[in-house]
Amino acid sequence: MSSVLPNLVIAGAPKCGTSSVFYWLQNHPEVLASSKKEAQFLMDRDSSTFRPALNYHDHGLAAYARHFDVDNRKAGQKIVLEATPGYLYQETALRVFAQEMTQTRLIFILREPARRLLSAYHYFSQNRRDLDRGFSFEAFVEAVRNNDERLRDNEYLREAIRHGQYLEYLQRWSDQCGKVRLLVYLFEDLERDPRGFMQRLCADTGIAPAYFGPDFRFVKENYSYKVRWQILHNGVVRWRHLIPRGAFRKKLKALYHRFNTDKGQKATPQPTEMQTLERMKAYYRPYNEELAAFFNLDLSAWK
């Protein structure tokens, strides 16, 4: 296999629609996507999602190419794509893109941070079960503020509030990689008009926007959902690693979601969560104003 490295990476932020954008781009004839979303190759060693089997620290940058099936690369594929939204918060990823992969363009999709926080809470308490179900949203926010040991070793839980202070991280990416390499988009634009969002992204990255025309079906991926029978879901989460990845696993997953999840209640704020949500919106407001000024963003949808 000949060596290839991505020239376009979706580097942030988690729970901002990055899975959907990756899988939609994966279908584009001018895109060669990584064999799986979230290679997590450039994670810091102390990250909860660090992969000992294949990572930058132990295997070197050339091993990044193992995530791309270049033997089946088609003519006309201009973009080599990877998507690990956790890169936004990683020192390793920042250093590699600043010093070694200096031509790679970096996509960051941002969501109103209080809503992103709530979505992360729903995801980790319902979908993933990393968070004890007894946590209300308000209790979760307080636990993050107090560095509660029940948040375990998951930095996406421990740093959940700080992770919404986007400019703290993006300022460093801009300083070290150059602002011109950063493509910053809003999740709210994606949610409101996925076709227009994807056509704009294609135009920005030099591939044909027309692919995402009226016949393209925009199916959302990796959304937060409500579980019907939690005991069953706990067992699935615990033992799913025993089923090899592939077409059979995808079919089982689709069947399971039809049976035990409710798409109609995905990440919808409950009445008991609204007060905490509004309080966090107020907390993030000054950070959002600085972000808007730095990237010249229209964040009116966040208000």
N, C-alpha and C positions, 0 to 999 in steps of 0.2 A: 504493500500500500504506500503510495506516495504521500509525502507530508503536506498537510494543509492546516492553517490556523484560521479562526473566524475573523472576518473583517467587519462584522456587525454583531454586537452583543447587547441583549436586553439585560441591563445590569441593575435594575431597580424599578419600583420598590415592591416588596411582597404585598399581596392582597390588593393589587391595583390593576388587575386584568392582564397581567403578563402572560399567563398560560394561554388565554384565548388568542392574543396577538401572535404568540409563537406558533401555535398550531395553524392559524390562518396563513401566516407567512410560509409555513412548511409546505403548503399546497401550491405556492407560487412557482411557476416553471423556471424563474430566474433565481431561485433560492435553493441552496443545499443546506439543510438544517441538521443539527446534531442528532444522533440516533435517539437521544432522549432529552427531554427538556430538563434543565437544571443539571448540567454536568457537575457543578460544584467543584470544579477542578482547582479553582483559585481561592478556596476558603482558607482562613487562618487555622492554624493547628488547634487552637482552643475553641473553635466554633463547634456547636452541637451538630452541625451538618458536615463536618470535615470527614472526608472519605479516605481511610487509610489505604485502601486497595489501589486507588489511582488519584494522585494529587500532584501539584506543582512541587512541593517541598521534597518529596522522595523520588520523583520520577522525571523532573525537569520539564521544561516547556514543550519539548518535542512530543511528549506523551499526550499532550492536549489533542493531538491529531487522531488519537484512537476513538474519539467521540464522533468522527465523521467518516461516512462510507464513501470515500473519494473514488473507490474503484467503480462505483456506479454513478459517478458524477456525470451529468448531462451537459451537452454543449449549450452555451448561453447562460449558464448559472453564474451570475456575477457576485451574488451574496453568499457567504458562508456564515451561517447564523448559529448562535448559541444563546441561551437565556437562563441566567441564574440571578433572580432579583435580589438575593442576599449579598451579591457583590458590592452593592452600594455601601455596605457597612464594613467591608473587609479591607484591612491594610495590605494583604497580599495581592488582591485583585488590583487595588489602586496602584501599587508599585509596579506590577507587571505591565499594566496598560500604559503607565506613564513612561517606563524605561525600556521595555522590550517590544511590546505590541503597539508601537507608536502610531500606526496607521488605522487601527481599529476604531470604528465609530461606536458610540455608546448611547443606548436608548435608556431614558429614565421616564417611567410613567408614574405620575403622582396623583394621589387621591386626597380629598379633604381629610386631614389627619385624624380628626375625631371619629369620622366614619370608618377610616381605615383601622383605627384602634378597635372599634366595635366589631368590625369584620374579623379581625385577628382573634378577638375574644371568642366569637362564635365558632371560628374555624378550629381553634385549639381546644375548645371545650366540647364541641359536638363532633366534628369530623375526625380530628386526630386523637383526641382524648389525652393530650399532653397536660391539660389543665383539669384539675378535679372538678367534677360537675357541680359541687356545692358552691362554687364561686358565682355570685351574681356579678354583673358588669361593674357595679359600684365597688364591690369587694375586690374585684380584680384590679381596678385602678388603684385602690388604696394599697393593695399588696405590692404592686409595681413601685409605687412611691416609697414604700417602706422596705423594699428589697426582701420581701418575704421568702423564706427558705423553701416554701411549698412550690415556688416557681421553678424549682429544680435547677438543672444545668442548661436550660434552654434560653439563650440570649434573646430570642425573639419574644419571649415572655418577660424576662427581666428588664429589657431595654425597650419595651413596647411603646412607652410614652416618648422617650427620646428619639426613637426611630421616626416619629412623625415630624420632628424638627428638621425638615429636609435640608435646609440651607447649610446647617452645620456640617453635613457630609458633602453636599454638592459643591460648596465653596472650595473644598480641598481637591475634589475632582477637577474643577475648573482651573485651579491654580497649577496643578501638576500635569494635567493632560491637555489643557487649553479649552476654553469655552466653545470654540468652533467645532470640536469633536463631540460635544454633548448635544443630544437631541432630546428635548424635554417636552413631554406631552401630558395631558390631563386625562385621568380616568373618566371624568364626567363627560368629556367630549366623546370618548370611546363608547360610553354607555348610551349617550343621546343619539349618536349617529355613527355606528360602526363602519358603515361604508365610506363615509366622508373621512373618518379618521384613518382608515387603512389606505385610502387613495392618497391622502396627504403624506402619510409615512412613506409610501412607495415613491412619491415624487421627491421627497427629501433624501432618499437613499439610492435613487437612480435606477429604479426598476419600474416596469409598466404599471401604472395605476389602474388601467382598464381591466386587469384581471379581476378586480373586486367590483365587477359590474352588477347589474340587476339579477343575474342568475346565481351569484355566489350566496350560499347559505351560511349565515353567521351563527354558529353554534357555540355557546359559551362553555368554557372549560374551567375546572377547578374552583367552582363557586362554593361558598359556604351554604350548607343546607341544614334543614331540621331533620333529625333522626326520629323515626316513629317508635322503634323498640330499641332502647339504649343497650340492654343486655346483649342482644344479638350483635349490635354494632361493636361493642367492646370485644367480643370474640373475633369478629372479622378483622378489626384493627390489629389484634394480637397475633393472629395466625396467617394473615394475608401474604407474608413473606415466603410462605411455603409453596405458593403457586407461582411458577415461572412466568416472567413477563412475556407477552406475546398476544396473538389474536384471541386465544382461548381465555386468557385472563381479562382482556377487554370485554369480551362477551359476558363473562361472569359478573364483571363490575357493572355493566349496563343493566343486567337482569336484577342485580342486588339493589341498585339505585331505584329502579322501578318499584321494587317491593318494599323497601325499608326507608326511603327518604322522601321528603316533601319539598319539591322544587319551589312550590308556591310560597314557602316561608323562609327562603334563603336570606340570612343576614338582615331580616326586617327588625328594626328597633321595636322592642316591646314598651308598653306604657311605663313600666318600672325602670326602663333604661334611658328614657328621654331626658330626665333631669341631669343625669351624669353626662350624657352626650352633649347637652347644651353647655354644661360647665366646662367640658374639655374643648369645645369649640371656642369659647372665650379664652381659654388658656393658650390655644395655638394662634390666636388672631395676630399678635405682634410678630410671631415667627413667619406667618404667612405673608404679612405685609413686606417684610424684608426679602422674602423669596420672590415675590411679585416684582419688586423693584430690581433685583439683581438680574433676573432672566426676562424682564419685560413681559410678564405673563398677565393675562386677564383672568383673575381668580374670582370673578363675580359669581360664578356657579358655586363657589365654596361658602358664600355668604347667605 
